[in-house]
Each structure stands twice: as C-alpha cells, then as structure tokens.
Amino acid sequence: MRGLDIRASFALARIASITNPDNFDMIDVQNDTDTLGRNDYWNGRHELPTMFADEPFLRKAWERGQDDAAMCEELEECPHCIAARGDP
C-alpha cells in the first residue's frame, strides 16, 4: 500500500520525539513524504495516499512535493527561457 512505510515511520518518529525531544526522525519522515509527492506527480498520481488522509503533517508534506514538482514542470516548459530549462 502506497505510503504505508512512511506512515509507520511517522508513528515511530512521533513516539521518539516524546521520549527524546531532540530527535530528528520527523524531519526524515517529512523529506520522505515530500519525495513521494514529487515522485507521484511525475508518475501521474495526483490522489493523496490513503495512509496520509487523516494526518495533516503527512498530507501537507505530500502536497508540497506535488506543488514543487508542478513548479519544476512549469519551469522546464517555459517558452521564454533558454533551452526551456527554466534559465531566464
């Protein structure tokens, strides 16, 4: 199931942050979720993974990945840019 590994990592990171507030596992989870959002965008998957639907932290990170990928696509297709790579 798409996103299950990230959801499990999120649960573990949340517990770790309670026992050790200086733990950075939540940042790794956020980065993994953002990356999944980007990869989903490039693979034509625009529906939120079911595993993220009830967790705002994961939903926002995934949506941020989708938004970032969409912006990259827009820059790559810029007709006013040199070599259509987003270079002005």
HTML snippet that shows the backbone in 3Dmol.js (N, CA, C, O; Angstrom):
<script src="https://3Dmol.org/build/3Dmol-min.js"></script>
<div id="view" style="width:600px;height:400px;position:relative"></div>
<script>
const pdb = `
ATOM      1  N   MET A   1       0.842  -1.171   0.000  1.00  0.00           N
ATOM      2  CA  MET A   1       0.000   0.000   0.000  1.00  0.00           C
ATOM      3  C   MET A   1       0.894   1.242   0.000  1.00  0.00           C
ATOM      4  O   MET A   1       1.809   1.368   0.813  1.00  0.00           O
ATOM      5  N   ARG A   2       0.612   2.139  -0.913  1.00  0.00           N
ATOM      6  CA  ARG A   2       1.407   3.351  -1.085  1.00  0.00           C
ATOM      7  C   ARG A   2       1.375   4.217   0.171  1.00  0.00           C
ATOM      8  O   ARG A   2       0.308   4.588   0.660  1.00  0.00           O
ATOM      9  N   GLY A   3       2.561   4.532   0.683  1.00  0.00           N
ATOM     10  CA  GLY A   3       2.680   5.390   1.855  1.00  0.00           C
ATOM     11  C   GLY A   3       2.691   4.671   3.187  1.00  0.00           C
ATOM     12  O   GLY A   3       2.863   5.307   4.227  1.00  0.00           O
ATOM     13  N   LEU A   4       2.510   3.359   3.180  1.00  0.00           N
ATOM     14  CA  LEU A   4       2.458   2.610   4.438  1.00  0.00           C
ATOM     15  C   LEU A   4       3.777   2.693   5.193  1.00  0.00           C
ATOM     16  O   LEU A   4       3.782   2.876   6.410  1.00  0.00           O
ATOM     17  N   ASP A   5       4.888   2.562   4.490  1.00  0.00           N
ATOM     18  CA  ASP A   5       6.187   2.629   5.163  1.00  0.00           C
ATOM     19  C   ASP A   5       6.424   4.002   5.794  1.00  0.00           C
ATOM     20  O   ASP A   5       6.997   4.104   6.878  1.00  0.00           O
ATOM     21  N   ILE A   6       5.983   5.046   5.110  1.00  0.00           N
ATOM     22  CA  ILE A   6       6.136   6.397   5.659  1.00  0.00           C
ATOM     23  C   ILE A   6       5.221   6.587   6.862  1.00  0.00           C
ATOM     24  O   ILE A   6       5.614   7.208   7.850  1.00  0.00           O
ATOM     25  N   ARG A   7       4.013   6.061   6.785  1.00  0.00           N
ATOM     26  CA  ARG A   7       3.082   6.190   7.917  1.00  0.00           C
ATOM     27  C   ARG A   7       3.637   5.471   9.142  1.00  0.00           C
ATOM     28  O   ARG A   7       3.517   5.976  10.259  1.00  0.00           O
ATOM     29  N   ALA A   8       4.237   4.309   8.951  1.00  0.00           N
ATOM     30  CA  ALA A   8       4.845   3.579  10.070  1.00  0.00           C
ATOM     31  C   ALA A   8       6.035   4.357  10.628  1.00  0.00           C
ATOM     32  O   ALA A   8       6.204   4.444  11.844  1.00  0.00           O
ATOM     33  N   SER A   9       6.853   4.918   9.753  1.00  0.00           N
ATOM     34  CA  SER A   9       7.990   5.735  10.199  1.00  0.00           C
ATOM     35  C   SER A   9       7.510   6.967  10.950  1.00  0.00           C
ATOM     36  O   SER A   9       8.147   7.401  11.910  1.00  0.00           O
ATOM     37  N   PHE A  10       6.394   7.527  10.518  1.00  0.00           N
ATOM     38  CA  PHE A  10       5.815   8.693  11.191  1.00  0.00           C
ATOM     39  C   PHE A  10       5.405   8.337  12.618  1.00  0.00           C
ATOM     40  O   PHE A  10       5.679   9.088  13.554  1.00  0.00           O
ATOM     41  N   ALA A  11       4.750   7.195  12.779  1.00  0.00           N
ATOM     42  CA  ALA A  11       4.333   6.764  14.119  1.00  0.00           C
ATOM     43  C   ALA A  11       5.543   6.561  15.026  1.00  0.00           C
ATOM     44  O   ALA A  11       5.532   6.980  16.183  1.00  0.00           O
ATOM     45  N   LEU A  12       6.569   5.929  14.509  1.00  0.00           N
ATOM     46  CA  LEU A  12       7.787   5.714  15.302  1.00  0.00           C
ATOM     47  C   LEU A  12       8.483   7.038  15.630  1.00  0.00           C
ATOM     48  O   LEU A  12       8.990   7.221  16.737  1.00  0.00           O
ATOM     49  N   ALA A  13       8.504   7.953  14.670  1.00  0.00           N
ATOM     50  CA  ALA A  13       9.139   9.257  14.902  1.00  0.00           C
ATOM     51  C   ALA A  13       8.370  10.064  15.935  1.00  0.00           C
ATOM     52  O   ALA A  13       8.966  10.777  16.742  1.00  0.00           O
ATOM     53  N   ARG A  14       7.059   9.954  15.910  1.00  0.00           N
ATOM     54  CA  ARG A  14       6.243  10.674  16.899  1.00  0.00           C
ATOM     55  C   ARG A  14       6.531  10.156  18.304  1.00  0.00           C
ATOM     56  O   ARG A  14       6.655  10.941  19.243  1.00  0.00           O
ATOM     57  N   ILE A  15       6.636   8.852  18.449  1.00  0.00           N
ATOM     58  CA  ILE A  15       6.968   8.266  19.756  1.00  0.00           C
ATOM     59  C   ILE A  15       8.376   8.677  20.171  1.00  0.00           C
ATOM     60  O   ILE A  15       8.609   9.021  21.330  1.00  0.00           O
ATOM     61  N   ALA A  16       9.307   8.643  19.233  1.00  0.00           N
ATOM     62  CA  ALA A  16      10.692   9.020  19.536  1.00  0.00           C
ATOM     63  C   ALA A  16      10.784  10.474  19.980  1.00  0.00           C
ATOM     64  O   ALA A  16      11.592  10.808  20.847  1.00  0.00           O
ATOM     65  N   SER A  17       9.962  11.343  19.391  1.00  0.00           N
ATOM     66  CA  SER A  17      10.013  12.758  19.766  1.00  0.00           C
ATOM     67  C   SER A  17       9.467  12.989  21.172  1.00  0.00           C
ATOM     68  O   SER A  17       9.815  13.982  21.812  1.00  0.00           O
ATOM     69  N   ILE A  18       8.629  12.098  21.655  1.00  0.00           N
ATOM     70  CA  ILE A  18       8.122  12.200  23.032  1.00  0.00           C
ATOM     71  C   ILE A  18       9.214  11.803  24.007  1.00  0.00           C
ATOM     72  O   ILE A  18       9.417  12.460  25.028  1.00  0.00           O
ATOM     73  N   THR A  19       9.909  10.732  23.690  1.00  0.00           N
ATOM     74  CA  THR A  19      10.954  10.249  24.598  1.00  0.00           C
ATOM     75  C   THR A  19      12.242  11.052  24.480  1.00  0.00           C
ATOM     76  O   THR A  19      13.011  11.142  25.437  1.00  0.00           O
ATOM     77  N   ASN A  20      12.480  11.643  23.292  1.00  0.00           N
ATOM     78  CA  ASN A  20      13.689  12.436  23.078  1.00  0.00           C
ATOM     79  C   ASN A  20      13.342  13.629  22.184  1.00  0.00           C
ATOM     80  O   ASN A  20      13.340  13.501  20.960  1.00  0.00           O
ATOM     81  N   PRO A  21      13.049  14.787  22.784  1.00  0.00           N
ATOM     82  CA  PRO A  21      12.636  15.956  22.001  1.00  0.00           C
ATOM     83  C   PRO A  21      13.685  16.436  20.991  1.00  0.00           C
ATOM     84  O   PRO A  21      13.349  17.165  20.058  1.00  0.00           O
ATOM     85  N   ASP A  22      14.940  16.041  21.163  1.00  0.00           N
ATOM     86  CA  ASP A  22      15.995  16.451  20.235  1.00  0.00           C
ATOM     87  C   ASP A  22      16.139  15.500  19.047  1.00  0.00           C
ATOM     88  O   ASP A  22      17.058  15.653  18.243  1.00  0.00           O
ATOM     89  N   ASN A  23      15.252  14.532  18.930  1.00  0.00           N
ATOM     90  CA  ASN A  23      15.290  13.549  17.861  1.00  0.00           C
ATOM     91  C   ASN A  23      14.873  14.204  16.536  1.00  0.00           C
ATOM     92  O   ASN A  23      13.932  14.996  16.501  1.00  0.00           O
ATOM     93  N   PHE A  24      15.572  13.870  15.457  1.00  0.00           N
ATOM     94  CA  PHE A  24      15.304  14.471  14.150  1.00  0.00           C
ATOM     95  C   PHE A  24      14.599  13.515  13.184  1.00  0.00           C
ATOM     96  O   PHE A  24      14.568  13.775  11.981  1.00  0.00           O
ATOM     97  N   ASP A  25      14.039  12.426  13.685  1.00  0.00           N
ATOM     98  CA  ASP A  25      13.378  11.456  12.811  1.00  0.00           C
ATOM     99  C   ASP A  25      12.202  12.068  12.050  1.00  0.00           C
ATOM    100  O   ASP A  25      11.920  11.662  10.922  1.00  0.00           O
ATOM    101  N   MET A  26      11.519  13.033  12.649  1.00  0.00           N
ATOM    102  CA  MET A  26      10.360  13.636  11.997  1.00  0.00           C
ATOM    103  C   MET A  26      10.778  14.384  10.724  1.00  0.00           C
ATOM    104  O   MET A  26      10.008  14.454   9.766  1.00  0.00           O
ATOM    105  N   ILE A  27      11.979  14.935  10.712  1.00  0.00           N
ATOM    106  CA  ILE A  27      12.475  15.616   9.510  1.00  0.00           C
ATOM    107  C   ILE A  27      12.677  14.605   8.381  1.00  0.00           C
ATOM    108  O   ILE A  27      12.363  14.888   7.225  1.00  0.00           O
ATOM    109  N   ASP A  28      13.199  13.431   8.719  1.00  0.00           N
ATOM    110  CA  ASP A  28      13.367  12.379   7.711  1.00  0.00           C
ATOM    111  C   ASP A  28      12.021  11.957   7.145  1.00  0.00           C
ATOM    112  O   ASP A  28      11.886  11.754   5.938  1.00  0.00           O
ATOM    113  N   VAL A  29      11.029  11.826   8.010  1.00  0.00           N
ATOM    114  CA  VAL A  29       9.685  11.446   7.560  1.00  0.00           C
ATOM    115  C   VAL A  29       9.123  12.523   6.634  1.00  0.00           C
ATOM    116  O   VAL A  29       8.532  12.214   5.600  1.00  0.00           O
ATOM    117  N   GLN A  30       9.309  13.776   7.008  1.00  0.00           N
ATOM    118  CA  GLN A  30       8.819  14.875   6.180  1.00  0.00           C
ATOM    119  C   GLN A  30       9.492  14.855   4.804  1.00  0.00           C
ATOM    120  O   GLN A  30       8.823  15.028   3.785  1.00  0.00           O
ATOM    121  N   ASN A  31      10.791  14.648   4.771  1.00  0.00           N
ATOM    122  CA  ASN A  31      11.512  14.587   3.493  1.00  0.00           C
ATOM    123  C   ASN A  31      11.060  13.404   2.647  1.00  0.00           C
ATOM    124  O   ASN A  31      10.898  13.538   1.435  1.00  0.00           O
ATOM    125  N   ASP A  32      10.856  12.250   3.273  1.00  0.00           N
ATOM    126  CA  ASP A  32      10.390  11.069   2.535  1.00  0.00           C
ATOM    127  C   ASP A  32       8.997  11.302   1.953  1.00  0.00           C
ATOM    128  O   ASP A  32       8.706  10.890   0.830  1.00  0.00           O
ATOM    129  N   THR A  33       8.142  11.966   2.725  1.00  0.00           N
ATOM    130  CA  THR A  33       6.778  12.245   2.271  1.00  0.00           C
ATOM    131  C   THR A  33       6.789  13.235   1.114  1.00  0.00           C
ATOM    132  O   THR A  33       6.058  13.067   0.138  1.00  0.00           O
ATOM    133  N   ASP A  34       7.609  14.253   1.225  1.00  0.00           N
ATOM    134  CA  ASP A  34       7.769  15.240   0.161  1.00  0.00           C
ATOM    135  C   ASP A  34       8.263  14.557  -1.118  1.00  0.00           C
ATOM    136  O   ASP A  34       7.764  14.833  -2.208  1.00  0.00           O
ATOM    137  N   THR A  35       9.232  13.678  -0.977  1.00  0.00           N
ATOM    138  CA  THR A  35       9.777  12.946  -2.123  1.00  0.00           C
ATOM    139  C   THR A  35       8.715  12.064  -2.769  1.00  0.00           C
ATOM    140  O   THR A  35       8.638  11.980  -3.994  1.00  0.00           O
ATOM    141  N   LEU A  36       7.898  11.406  -1.952  1.00  0.00           N
ATOM    142  CA  LEU A  36       6.819  10.588  -2.505  1.00  0.00           C
ATOM    143  C   LEU A  36       5.846  11.457  -3.293  1.00  0.00           C
ATOM    144  O   LEU A  36       5.379  11.055  -4.359  1.00  0.00           O
ATOM    145  N   GLY A  37       5.538  12.642  -2.780  1.00  0.00           N
ATOM    146  CA  GLY A  37       4.654  13.560  -3.501  1.00  0.00           C
ATOM    147  C   GLY A  37       5.222  13.946  -4.857  1.00  0.00           C
ATOM    148  O   GLY A  37       4.499  13.989  -5.852  1.00  0.00           O
ATOM    149  N   ARG A  38       6.524  14.227  -4.892  1.00  0.00           N
ATOM    150  CA  ARG A  38       7.181  14.561  -6.160  1.00  0.00           C
ATOM    151  C   ARG A  38       7.137  13.377  -7.126  1.00  0.00           C
ATOM    152  O   ARG A  38       6.767  13.525  -8.291  1.00  0.00           O
ATOM    153  N   ASN A  39       7.519  12.204  -6.626  1.00  0.00           N
ATOM    154  CA  ASN A  39       7.534  11.017  -7.482  1.00  0.00           C
ATOM    155  C   ASN A  39       6.138  10.684  -7.988  1.00  0.00           C
ATOM    156  O   ASN A  39       5.966  10.317  -9.150  1.00  0.00           O
ATOM    157  N   ASP A  40       5.145  10.811  -7.120  1.00  0.00           N
ATOM    158  CA  ASP A  40       3.769  10.559  -7.545  1.00  0.00           C
ATOM    159  C   ASP A  40       3.365  11.517  -8.661  1.00  0.00           C
ATOM    160  O   ASP A  40       2.717  11.116  -9.628  1.00  0.00           O
ATOM    161  N   TYR A  41       3.746  12.776  -8.523  1.00  0.00           N
ATOM    162  CA  TYR A  41       3.411  13.762  -9.557  1.00  0.00           C
ATOM    163  C   TYR A  41       4.000  13.336 -10.900  1.00  0.00           C
ATOM    164  O   TYR A  41       3.299  13.316 -11.912  1.00  0.00           O
ATOM    165  N   TRP A  42       5.283  12.997 -10.906  1.00  0.00           N
ATOM    166  CA  TRP A  42       5.948  12.637 -12.159  1.00  0.00           C
ATOM    167  C   TRP A  42       5.413  11.330 -12.734  1.00  0.00           C
ATOM    168  O   TRP A  42       5.538  11.083 -13.933  1.00  0.00           O
ATOM    169  N   ASN A  43       4.813  10.488 -11.882  1.00  0.00           N
ATOM    170  CA  ASN A  43       4.224   9.231 -12.354  1.00  0.00           C
ATOM    171  C   ASN A  43       2.733   9.360 -12.640  1.00  0.00           C
ATOM    172  O   ASN A  43       2.062   8.362 -12.906  1.00  0.00           O
ATOM    173  N   GLY A  44       2.210  10.586 -12.587  1.00  0.00           N
ATOM    174  CA  GLY A  44       0.806  10.823 -12.918  1.00  0.00           C
ATOM    175  C   GLY A  44      -0.176  10.473 -11.818  1.00  0.00           C
ATOM    176  O   GLY A  44      -1.373  10.346 -12.076  1.00  0.00           O
ATOM    177  N   ARG A  45       0.307  10.314 -10.603  1.00  0.00           N
ATOM    178  CA  ARG A  45      -0.579  10.004  -9.471  1.00  0.00           C
ATOM    179  C   ARG A  45      -0.819  11.287  -8.690  1.00  0.00           C
ATOM    180  O   ARG A  45       0.083  11.805  -8.032  1.00  0.00           O
ATOM    181  N   HIS A  46      -2.030  11.789  -8.769  1.00  0.00           N
ATOM    182  CA  HIS A  46      -2.340  13.052  -8.113  1.00  0.00           C
ATOM    183  C   HIS A  46      -3.300  12.879  -6.941  1.00  0.00           C
ATOM    184  O   HIS A  46      -3.727  13.865  -6.338  1.00  0.00           O
ATOM    185  N   GLU A  47      -3.640  11.642  -6.617  1.00  0.00           N
ATOM    186  CA  GLU A  47      -4.517  11.398  -5.471  1.00  0.00           C
ATOM    187  C   GLU A  47      -3.665  11.119  -4.231  1.00  0.00           C
ATOM    188  O   GLU A  47      -2.683  10.379  -4.280  1.00  0.00           O
ATOM    189  N   LEU A  48      -4.066  11.727  -3.137  1.00  0.00           N
ATOM    190  CA  LEU A  48      -3.368  11.579  -1.863  1.00  0.00           C
ATOM    191  C   LEU A  48      -3.376  10.113  -1.433  1.00  0.00           C
ATOM    192  O   LEU A  48      -4.419   9.462  -1.503  1.00  0.00           O
ATOM    193  N   PRO A  49      -2.237   9.582  -0.989  1.00  0.00           N
ATOM    194  CA  PRO A  49      -2.239   8.209  -0.479  1.00  0.00           C
ATOM    195  C   PRO A  49      -3.216   8.074   0.694  1.00  0.00           C
ATOM    196  O   PRO A  49      -3.272   8.945   1.562  1.00  0.00           O
ATOM    197  N   THR A  50      -3.957   7.016   0.715  1.00  0.00           N
ATOM    198  CA  THR A  50      -4.941   6.779   1.773  1.00  0.00           C
ATOM    199  C   THR A  50      -4.311   6.851   3.151  1.00  0.00           C
ATOM    200  O   THR A  50      -4.952   7.300   4.101  1.00  0.00           O
ATOM    201  N   MET A  51      -3.078   6.419   3.273  1.00  0.00           N
ATOM    202  CA  MET A  51      -2.396   6.397   4.569  1.00  0.00           C
ATOM    203  C   MET A  51      -2.126   7.798   5.117  1.00  0.00           C
ATOM    204  O   MET A  51      -1.816   7.942   6.300  1.00  0.00           O
ATOM    205  N   PHE A  52      -2.237   8.824   4.288  1.00  0.00           N
ATOM    206  CA  PHE A  52      -1.956  10.195   4.720  1.00  0.00           C
ATOM    207  C   PHE A  52      -3.222  11.013   4.957  1.00  0.00           C
ATOM    208  O   PHE A  52      -3.144  12.131   5.464  1.00  0.00           O
ATOM    209  N   ALA A  53      -4.373  10.480   4.604  1.00  0.00           N
ATOM    210  CA  ALA A  53      -5.613  11.254   4.597  1.00  0.00           C
ATOM    211  C   ALA A  53      -5.980  11.859   5.949  1.00  0.00           C
ATOM    212  O   ALA A  53      -6.494  12.977   6.002  1.00  0.00           O
ATOM    213  N   ASP A  54      -5.728  11.150   7.028  1.00  0.00           N
ATOM    214  CA  ASP A  54      -6.149  11.645   8.343  1.00  0.00           C
ATOM    215  C   ASP A  54      -5.014  12.270   9.147  1.00  0.00           C
ATOM    216  O   ASP A  54      -5.168  12.524  10.342  1.00  0.00           O
ATOM    217  N   GLU A  55      -3.883  12.518   8.506  1.00  0.00           N
ATOM    218  CA  GLU A  55      -2.740  13.105   9.215  1.00  0.00           C
ATOM    219  C   GLU A  55      -2.285  14.377   8.485  1.00  0.00           C
ATOM    220  O   GLU A  55      -1.643  14.295   7.438  1.00  0.00           O
ATOM    221  N   PRO A  56      -2.619  15.554   9.041  1.00  0.00           N
ATOM    222  CA  PRO A  56      -2.290  16.816   8.371  1.00  0.00           C
ATOM    223  C   PRO A  56      -0.803  16.991   8.058  1.00  0.00           C
ATOM    224  O   PRO A  56      -0.459  17.533   7.008  1.00  0.00           O
ATOM    225  N   PHE A  57       0.073  16.548   8.940  1.00  0.00           N
ATOM    226  CA  PHE A  57       1.516  16.682   8.721  1.00  0.00           C
ATOM    227  C   PHE A  57       1.937  15.966   7.440  1.00  0.00           C
ATOM    228  O   PHE A  57       2.668  16.524   6.621  1.00  0.00           O
ATOM    229  N   LEU A  58       1.475  14.732   7.271  1.00  0.00           N
ATOM    230  CA  LEU A  58       1.826  13.949   6.085  1.00  0.00           C
ATOM    231  C   LEU A  58       1.139  14.498   4.838  1.00  0.00           C
ATOM    232  O   LEU A  58       1.741  14.571   3.767  1.00  0.00           O
ATOM    233  N   ARG A  59      -0.120  14.881   4.990  1.00  0.00           N
ATOM    234  CA  ARG A  59      -0.864  15.422   3.852  1.00  0.00           C
ATOM    235  C   ARG A  59      -0.188  16.684   3.307  1.00  0.00           C
ATOM    236  O   ARG A  59      -0.021  16.829   2.096  1.00  0.00           O
ATOM    237  N   LYS A  60       0.196  17.586   4.198  1.00  0.00           N
ATOM    238  CA  LYS A  60       0.833  18.836   3.763  1.00  0.00           C
ATOM    239  C   LYS A  60       2.187  18.581   3.104  1.00  0.00           C
ATOM    240  O   LYS A  60       2.517  19.214   2.102  1.00  0.00           O
ATOM    241  N   ALA A  61       2.966  17.665   3.658  1.00  0.00           N
ATOM    242  CA  ALA A  61       4.281  17.360   3.077  1.00  0.00           C
ATOM    243  C   ALA A  61       4.123  16.741   1.692  1.00  0.00           C
ATOM    244  O   ALA A  61       4.871  17.082   0.775  1.00  0.00           O
ATOM    245  N   TRP A  62       3.158  15.836   1.528  1.00  0.00           N
ATOM    246  CA  TRP A  62       2.926  15.205   0.232  1.00  0.00           C
ATOM    247  C   TRP A  62       2.460  16.249  -0.791  1.00  0.00           C
ATOM    248  O   TRP A  62       2.918  16.256  -1.933  1.00  0.00           O
ATOM    249  N   GLU A  63       1.551  17.124  -0.368  1.00  0.00           N
ATOM    250  CA  GLU A  63       1.058  18.169  -1.262  1.00  0.00           C
ATOM    251  C   GLU A  63       2.178  19.135  -1.649  1.00  0.00           C
ATOM    252  O   GLU A  63       2.213  19.622  -2.780  1.00  0.00           O
ATOM    253  N   ARG A  64       3.083  19.413  -0.725  1.00  0.00           N
ATOM    254  CA  ARG A  64       4.225  20.274  -1.022  1.00  0.00           C
ATOM    255  C   ARG A  64       5.102  19.630  -2.108  1.00  0.00           C
ATOM    256  O   ARG A  64       5.589  20.319  -3.004  1.00  0.00           O
ATOM    257  N   GLY A  65       5.297  18.318  -2.023  1.00  0.00           N
ATOM    258  CA  GLY A  65       6.047  17.608  -3.058  1.00  0.00           C
ATOM    259  C   GLY A  65       5.366  17.703  -4.414  1.00  0.00           C
ATOM    260  O   GLY A  65       6.027  17.901  -5.433  1.00  0.00           O
ATOM    261  N   GLN A  66       4.045  17.563  -4.426  1.00  0.00           N
ATOM    262  CA  GLN A  66       3.288  17.706  -5.670  1.00  0.00           C
ATOM    263  C   GLN A  66       3.444  19.115  -6.245  1.00  0.00           C
ATOM    264  O   GLN A  66       3.663  19.289  -7.444  1.00  0.00           O
ATOM    265  N   ASP A  67       3.327  20.116  -5.370  1.00  0.00           N
ATOM    266  CA  ASP A  67       3.447  21.506  -5.815  1.00  0.00           C
ATOM    267  C   ASP A  67       4.840  21.804  -6.360  1.00  0.00           C
ATOM    268  O   ASP A  67       4.983  22.485  -7.375  1.00  0.00           O
ATOM    269  N   ASP A  68       5.855  21.298  -5.691  1.00  0.00           N
ATOM    270  CA  ASP A  68       7.230  21.516  -6.146  1.00  0.00           C
ATOM    271  C   ASP A  68       7.463  20.886  -7.518  1.00  0.00           C
ATOM    272  O   ASP A  68       8.091  21.491  -8.387  1.00  0.00           O
ATOM    273  N   ALA A  69       6.961  19.682  -7.706  1.00  0.00           N
ATOM    274  CA  ALA A  69       7.126  19.007  -8.996  1.00  0.00           C
ATOM    275  C   ALA A  69       6.379  19.753 -10.095  1.00  0.00           C
ATOM    276  O   ALA A  69       6.873  19.858 -11.218  1.00  0.00           O
ATOM    277  N   ALA A  70       5.196  20.270  -9.782  1.00  0.00           N
ATOM    278  CA  ALA A  70       4.432  21.035 -10.767  1.00  0.00           C
ATOM    279  C   ALA A  70       5.179  22.306 -11.160  1.00  0.00           C
ATOM    280  O   ALA A  70       5.192  22.687 -12.330  1.00  0.00           O
ATOM    281  N   MET A  71       5.799  22.956 -10.185  1.00  0.00           N
ATOM    282  CA  MET A  71       6.568  24.158 -10.478  1.00  0.00           C
ATOM    283  C   MET A  71       7.777  23.821 -11.360  1.00  0.00           C
ATOM    284  O   MET A  71       8.093  24.561 -12.292  1.00  0.00           O
ATOM    285  N   CYS A  72       8.441  22.720 -11.067  1.00  0.00           N
ATOM    286  CA  CYS A  72       9.580  22.292 -11.890  1.00  0.00           C
ATOM    287  C   CYS A  72       9.140  22.013 -13.322  1.00  0.00           C
ATOM    288  O   CYS A  72       9.828  22.379 -14.275  1.00  0.00           O
ATOM    289  N   GLU A  73       7.997  21.366 -13.464  1.00  0.00           N
ATOM    290  CA  GLU A  73       7.484  21.080 -14.801  1.00  0.00           C
ATOM    291  C   GLU A  73       7.185  22.379 -15.552  1.00  0.00           C
ATOM    292  O   GLU A  73       7.481  22.502 -16.741  1.00  0.00           O
ATOM    293  N   GLU A  74       6.600  23.339 -14.848  1.00  0.00           N
ATOM    294  CA  GLU A  74       6.297  24.628 -15.470  1.00  0.00           C
ATOM    295  C   GLU A  74       7.573  25.327 -15.936  1.00  0.00           C
ATOM    296  O   GLU A  74       7.615  25.891 -17.029  1.00  0.00           O
ATOM    297  N   LEU A  75       8.605  25.287 -15.107  1.00  0.00           N
ATOM    298  CA  LEU A  75       9.872  25.918 -15.484  1.00  0.00           C
ATOM    299  C   LEU A  75      10.528  25.211 -16.666  1.00  0.00           C
ATOM    300  O   LEU A  75      11.125  25.856 -17.527  1.00  0.00           O
ATOM    301  N   GLU A  76      10.415  23.888 -16.704  1.00  0.00           N
ATOM    302  CA  GLU A  76      11.005  23.133 -17.809  1.00  0.00           C
ATOM    303  C   GLU A  76      10.338  23.457 -19.138  1.00  0.00           C
ATOM    304  O   GLU A  76      10.965  23.356 -20.193  1.00  0.00           O
ATOM    305  N   GLU A  77       9.073  23.843 -19.089  1.00  0.00           N
ATOM    306  CA  GLU A  77       8.324  24.125 -20.308  1.00  0.00           C
ATOM    307  C   GLU A  77       8.224  25.616 -20.605  1.00  0.00           C
ATOM    308  O   GLU A  77       7.449  26.020 -21.471  1.00  0.00           O
ATOM    309  N   CYS A  78       8.985  26.426 -19.911  1.00  0.00           N
ATOM    310  CA  CYS A  78       8.947  27.882 -20.072  1.00  0.00           C
ATOM    311  C   CYS A  78       9.372  28.269 -21.490  1.00  0.00           C
ATOM    312  O   CYS A  78      10.508  28.000 -21.881  1.00  0.00           O
ATOM    313  N   PRO A  79       8.482  28.894 -22.265  1.00  0.00           N
ATOM    314  CA  PRO A  79       8.832  29.262 -23.638  1.00  0.00           C
ATOM    315  C   PRO A  79       9.787  30.454 -23.714  1.00  0.00           C
ATOM    316  O   PRO A  79      10.394  30.691 -24.759  1.00  0.00           O
ATOM    317  N   HIS A  80       9.925  31.196 -22.635  1.00  0.00           N
ATOM    318  CA  HIS A  80      10.774  32.387 -22.625  1.00  0.00           C
ATOM    319  C   HIS A  80      12.124  32.124 -21.971  1.00  0.00           C
ATOM    320  O   HIS A  80      12.872  33.060 -21.688  1.00  0.00           O
ATOM    321  N   CYS A  81      12.434  30.870 -21.734  1.00  0.00           N
ATOM    322  CA  CYS A  81      13.673  30.522 -21.047  1.00  0.00           C
ATOM    323  C   CYS A  81      14.660  29.885 -22.025  1.00  0.00           C
ATOM    324  O   CYS A  81      14.256  29.246 -22.996  1.00  0.00           O
ATOM    325  N   ILE A  82      15.930  30.058 -21.767  1.00  0.00           N
ATOM    326  CA  ILE A  82      16.973  29.476 -22.598  1.00  0.00           C
ATOM    327  C   ILE A  82      16.933  27.953 -22.460  1.00  0.00           C
ATOM    328  O   ILE A  82      16.944  27.428 -21.346  1.00  0.00           O
ATOM    329  N   ALA A  83      16.889  27.263 -23.566  1.00  0.00           N
ATOM    330  CA  ALA A  83      16.888  25.796 -23.608  1.00  0.00           C
ATOM    331  C   ALA A  83      15.713  25.195 -22.856  1.00  0.00           C
ATOM    332  O   ALA A  83      15.741  24.009 -22.527  1.00  0.00           O
ATOM    333  N   ALA A  84      14.684  25.980 -22.577  1.00  0.00           N
ATOM    334  CA  ALA A  84      13.474  25.509 -21.890  1.00  0.00           C
ATOM    335  C   ALA A  84      13.799  24.756 -20.613  1.00  0.00           C
ATOM    336  O   ALA A  84      13.156  23.756 -20.294  1.00  0.00           O
ATOM    337  N   ARG A  85      14.798  25.234 -19.881  1.00  0.00           N
ATOM    338  CA  ARG A  85      15.172  24.585 -18.625  1.00  0.00           C
ATOM    339  C   ARG A  85      14.928  25.495 -17.431  1.00  0.00           C
ATOM    340  O   ARG A  85      15.418  25.213 -16.337  1.00  0.00           O
ATOM    341  N   GLY A  86      14.204  26.547 -17.611  1.00  0.00           N
ATOM    342  CA  GLY A  86      13.944  27.454 -16.514  1.00  0.00           C
ATOM    343  C   GLY A  86      14.991  28.532 -16.355  1.00  0.00           C
ATOM    344  O   GLY A  86      14.906  29.351 -15.440  1.00  0.00           O
ATOM    345  N   ASP A  87      15.991  28.542 -17.247  1.00  0.00           N
ATOM    346  CA  ASP A  87      17.018  29.576 -17.179  1.00  0.00           C
ATOM    347  C   ASP A  87      16.499  30.831 -17.876  1.00  0.00           C
ATOM    348  O   ASP A  87      16.170  30.783 -19.061  1.00  0.00           O
ATOM    349  N   PRO A  88      16.419  31.943 -17.165  1.00  0.00           N
ATOM    350  CA  PRO A  88      15.902  33.169 -17.811  1.00  0.00           C
ATOM    351  C   PRO A  88      16.874  33.725 -18.841  1.00  0.00           C
ATOM    352  O   PRO A  88      16.591  34.746 -19.468  1.00  0.00           O
TER     353      PRO A  88
END
`;
const viewer = $3Dmol.createViewer("view");
viewer.addModel(pdb, "pdb");
viewer.setStyle({}, {cartoon: {color: "spectrum"}});
viewer.zoomTo();
viewer.render();
</script>
